[in-house]
Amino acid sequence: MDKFTFTGSFETDDAQVLSRLLQDGFKIPEPRTRVGRVGVEMVSESDGFYLFCHEAATRPGNPPRYLLEGSMSGALSPTRDRLQRLATLARERKVSMDLEFVQVNEEGDELSEPVIL
């Protein structure tokens, strides 16, 4: 089974909007949410899937930003489809975002070029 890591960022001032976007995009239950050192943190874990999203510190006057990182196991096509669904929903919901993924080995070394969605 292949393993992929993904990273991204989202510009939104509403953690609930982002939580719903992650649920709908990845088709996961509502992520566990808590207030961390800087702001809101969200985590979702299941067999072969891990997601961590947290509010990043920004300069005054800049829009709030959330950083996303995670991993999932499976074939390339369903992995790409799942991440593409998230990117498409973000655009439809007017949430500015960047998202990329890469195939990795068990040690986390990159095996492919990053794919930007």
NUTOR-554405 format. One line per 10 residues: number of its first residue (from 1); their letters; for each residue x, y, z of N, C-alpha, C. Coordinates in Angstrom, 1 decimal. Example, Ala and Ser with C-alpha at 12.3 -4.5 7.8 and 13.67 -1.06 7.14 Angstrom:
# residues 2
1	AS	13.2,-5.7,7.8,12.3,-4.5,7.8,13.2,-3.3,7.8  12.8,-2.2,7.1,13.7,-1.1,7.1,12.9,0.0,7.9
# end
This chain:
# residues 117
1	MDKFTFTGSF	0.8,-1.2,0.0,0.0,0.0,0.0,0.9,1.2,0.0  0.6,2.2,-0.8,1.3,3.4,-0.9,1.0,4.4,0.2  1.9,5.3,0.5,1.6,6.3,1.5,1.9,7.7,0.9  1.0,8.6,1.3,1.2,10.0,0.8,1.1,11.0,1.9  1.8,12.0,1.9,1.7,13.1,2.8,1.1,14.3,2.1  0.4,15.2,2.8,-0.2,16.4,2.2,0.0,17.5,3.2  0.2,18.7,2.6,0.3,20.0,3.3,-0.5,21.0,2.6  -0.9,22.0,3.4,-1.7,23.1,2.8,-1.9,24.2,3.7  -2.6,25.2,3.3,-2.9,26.4,4.1,-4.3,26.9,3.6  -5.0,27.5,4.5,-6.4,28.0,4.2,-6.5,29.4,4.9
11	ETDDAQVLSR	-7.1,30.4,4.1,-7.3,31.7,4.7,-8.8,31.8,5.0  -9.1,31.8,6.3,-10.5,32.0,6.8,-10.5,32.4,8.2  -11.5,33.2,8.6,-11.5,33.6,10.0,-12.6,32.8,10.8  -13.0,31.7,10.2,-14.1,30.9,10.8,-13.7,29.4,10.9  -13.3,29.0,12.1,-12.9,27.6,12.3,-14.0,26.6,11.9  -15.2,27.0,12.2,-16.3,26.1,11.8,-16.5,25.8,10.3  -16.2,26.9,9.6,-16.3,26.8,8.1,-15.2,25.8,7.7  -14.0,25.9,8.2,-12.9,25.1,7.9,-13.1,23.6,8.3  -13.7,23.4,9.5,-14.0,22.1,10.0,-15.0,21.4,9.1  -16.0,22.1,8.7,-17.0,21.6,7.7,-16.4,21.2,6.4
21	LLQDGFKIPE	-15.5,22.1,5.9,-14.8,21.9,4.6,-13.9,20.6,4.7  -13.2,20.4,5.8,-12.4,19.2,6.0,-13.3,18.0,6.0  -14.4,18.1,6.8,-15.3,16.9,6.8,-15.9,16.5,5.5  -16.3,17.5,4.7,-16.9,17.3,3.4,-15.9,16.9,2.4  -14.7,17.5,2.4,-13.7,17.2,1.5,-13.1,15.8,1.6  -12.8,15.5,2.9,-12.2,14.2,3.1,-13.2,13.1,3.4  -14.5,13.5,3.6,-15.5,12.5,4.0,-15.2,11.9,5.3  -14.9,12.7,6.3,-14.5,12.2,7.7,-15.5,12.8,8.7  -15.6,12.2,9.9,-16.4,12.8,11.0,-15.8,14.1,11.4  -16.5,14.9,12.1,-16.0,16.1,12.6,-14.7,16.0,13.3
31	PRTRVGRVGV	-13.7,16.7,12.9,-12.4,16.6,13.6,-12.5,17.0,15.1  -11.7,16.4,15.9,-11.6,16.8,17.3,-10.9,18.2,17.3  -11.6,19.1,18.0,-11.1,20.5,18.0,-10.8,20.9,19.5  -9.7,21.7,19.6,-9.4,22.3,20.9,-8.7,23.6,20.6  -8.5,24.4,21.6,-7.8,25.7,21.5,-6.4,25.4,22.0  -5.4,25.6,21.1,-4.0,25.3,21.4,-3.3,26.6,21.8  -2.0,26.6,21.6,-1.1,27.7,22.0,-1.4,29.0,21.2  -1.7,28.8,19.9,-1.9,30.0,19.1,-3.4,30.2,18.8  -4.1,29.1,18.6,-5.5,29.2,18.3,-6.1,27.8,18.2  -7.1,27.7,17.3,-7.8,26.4,17.1,-6.9,25.4,16.5
41	EMVSESDGFY	-7.0,24.1,17.0,-6.4,23.0,16.4,-7.4,21.9,16.1  -7.3,21.2,15.0,-8.2,20.1,14.6,-7.4,18.9,14.3  -7.9,17.7,14.8,-7.2,16.5,14.5,-8.3,15.4,14.1  -7.9,14.6,13.1,-8.7,13.5,12.7,-7.8,12.3,12.4  -8.1,11.2,12.9,-7.4,10.0,12.7,-8.3,8.8,12.5  -7.9,8.0,11.5,-8.6,6.7,11.3,-7.5,5.8,10.6  -7.9,4.6,10.4,-7.0,3.6,9.8,-6.4,4.2,8.5  -5.1,4.4,8.4,-4.5,4.9,7.2,-4.7,6.4,6.9  -5.2,7.1,7.8,-5.5,8.6,7.6,-5.2,9.4,8.9  -4.4,10.5,8.7,-4.1,11.4,9.8,-4.2,12.8,9.3
51	LFCHEAATRP	-4.9,13.7,10.0,-5.0,15.1,9.6,-4.7,15.9,10.9  -3.9,17.0,10.7,-3.7,18.0,11.8,-3.8,19.3,11.1  -4.7,20.2,11.6,-4.9,21.5,11.1,-4.9,22.5,12.2  -4.1,23.6,12.1,-4.0,24.5,13.2,-3.9,25.9,12.8  -4.4,26.8,13.6,-4.4,28.2,13.3,-3.0,28.7,13.5  -2.5,29.5,12.5,-1.1,30.0,12.5,-1.1,31.4,13.0  0.0,31.8,13.6,0.1,33.2,14.1,0.3,34.0,12.8  -0.4,35.1,12.7,-0.3,36.1,11.6,-0.1,37.5,12.1  0.4,38.3,11.3,0.6,39.7,11.7,-0.7,40.4,11.7  -0.8,41.4,12.6,-2.0,42.2,12.7,-2.4,42.8,11.3
61	GNPPRYLLEG	-3.7,42.7,10.9,-4.2,43.1,9.7,-4.2,42.1,8.6  -3.4,41.0,8.8,-3.4,39.9,7.8,-4.6,39.0,8.1  -5.1,38.3,7.1,-6.2,37.4,7.3,-5.7,36.2,8.1  -6.6,35.6,8.9,-6.3,34.4,9.7,-5.9,33.3,8.7  -4.9,32.5,9.1,-4.5,31.4,8.3,-4.4,30.1,9.1  -4.8,29.0,8.5,-4.7,27.7,9.1,-3.8,26.8,8.3  -2.9,26.1,8.9,-2.0,25.2,8.3,-2.5,23.8,8.4  -2.3,23.0,7.4,-2.8,21.6,7.3,-1.6,20.7,7.0  -1.6,19.6,7.7,-0.6,18.5,7.3,-1.3,17.2,7.7  -0.8,16.2,7.0,-1.4,14.9,7.2,-0.8,13.8,6.3
71	SMSGALSPTR	-1.4,12.6,6.5,-0.9,11.5,5.6,-2.1,10.6,5.4  -2.0,9.8,4.3,-3.0,8.8,4.0,-2.4,7.7,3.2  -2.9,6.5,3.5,-2.4,5.3,2.8,-3.4,4.9,1.7  -2.9,4.4,0.6,-3.8,3.9,-0.4,-3.2,4.1,-1.8  -3.9,3.8,-2.8,-3.5,4.0,-4.2,-3.5,5.5,-4.6  -2.7,5.8,-5.6,-2.6,7.2,-6.1,-3.9,7.8,-6.5  -4.7,7.1,-7.3,-5.9,7.7,-7.8,-7.0,8.1,-6.7  -7.3,7.2,-5.8,-8.2,7.6,-4.8,-7.7,8.7,-3.8  -6.4,8.7,-3.6,-5.7,9.8,-2.8,-5.9,11.1,-3.5  -5.5,11.1,-4.8,-5.6,12.4,-5.6,-7.0,12.8,-5.6
81	DRLQRLATLA	-8.0,11.9,-5.8,-9.4,12.3,-5.9,-9.9,12.9,-4.6  -9.5,12.4,-3.5,-9.9,12.9,-2.2,-9.4,14.3,-1.9  -8.1,14.5,-2.3,-7.5,15.8,-2.1,-8.1,16.8,-3.1  -8.3,16.4,-4.3,-8.9,17.2,-5.3,-10.3,17.7,-4.9  -11.1,16.7,-4.3,-12.4,17.1,-3.8,-12.3,18.2,-2.8  -11.3,18.1,-1.9,-11.1,19.2,-0.9,-10.8,20.5,-1.5  -9.9,20.5,-2.5,-9.5,21.7,-3.2,-10.7,22.3,-4.0  -11.5,21.5,-4.6,-12.7,21.9,-5.4,-13.7,22.6,-4.4  -14.0,21.9,-3.3,-14.9,22.5,-2.3,-14.5,23.8,-1.8  -13.2,23.9,-1.5,-12.6,25.2,-1.0,-12.9,26.3,-2.0
91	RERKVSMDLE	-12.6,26.0,-3.3,-12.9,27.1,-4.3,-14.3,27.4,-4.4  -15.2,26.4,-4.3,-16.6,26.6,-4.4,-17.1,27.5,-3.2  -16.5,27.3,-2.1,-16.9,27.9,-0.8,-16.1,29.2,-0.6  -15.4,29.6,-1.6,-14.6,30.9,-1.5,-13.6,30.9,-0.4  -13.0,29.8,-0.1,-11.9,29.7,0.9,-10.6,29.6,0.2  -9.8,30.6,0.3,-8.5,30.7,-0.4,-7.6,29.6,0.2  -6.9,28.8,-0.6,-6.1,27.7,-0.1,-5.0,27.4,-1.0  -4.0,26.7,-0.5,-2.9,26.0,-1.2,-2.9,24.6,-0.7  -2.6,23.6,-1.6,-2.6,22.2,-1.2,-1.7,21.4,-2.1  -0.9,20.6,-1.5,0.0,19.7,-2.3,0.2,18.4,-1.6
101	FVQVNEEGDE	0.5,17.4,-2.4,0.8,16.1,-1.8,2.0,15.4,-2.5  2.6,14.4,-1.8,3.7,13.7,-2.4,3.7,12.3,-1.8  4.1,11.3,-2.6,4.3,9.9,-2.2,5.5,9.8,-1.4  5.5,9.1,-0.3,6.6,8.9,0.6,6.8,7.4,1.0  8.0,7.1,1.4,8.2,5.7,1.9,7.9,5.6,3.4  8.1,4.5,4.0,7.8,4.3,5.5,8.6,5.3,6.4  9.8,5.7,5.9,10.6,6.6,6.7,10.3,8.0,6.5  9.4,8.3,5.5,8.9,9.7,5.2,9.7,10.3,4.1  10.6,9.6,3.5,11.4,10.2,2.4,10.5,10.3,1.1  10.6,11.4,0.4,9.8,11.6,-0.8,10.2,10.7,-1.9
111	LSEPVIL	9.2,10.1,-2.5,9.4,9.2,-3.6,8.9,9.8,-5.0  8.2,10.9,-4.9,7.7,11.5,-6.1,7.9,13.0,-6.0  7.6,13.7,-7.1,7.6,15.1,-7.1,6.3,15.6,-6.5  6.3,16.7,-5.7,5.0,17.2,-5.2,4.0,17.5,-6.3  2.7,17.2,-6.0,1.6,17.5,-6.9,0.8,18.6,-6.2  0.7,19.7,-6.9,0.0,20.9,-6.4,-1.4,20.9,-7.0  -2.4,21.1,-6.1,-3.8,21.1,-6.5,-4.3,22.5,-6.5
# end
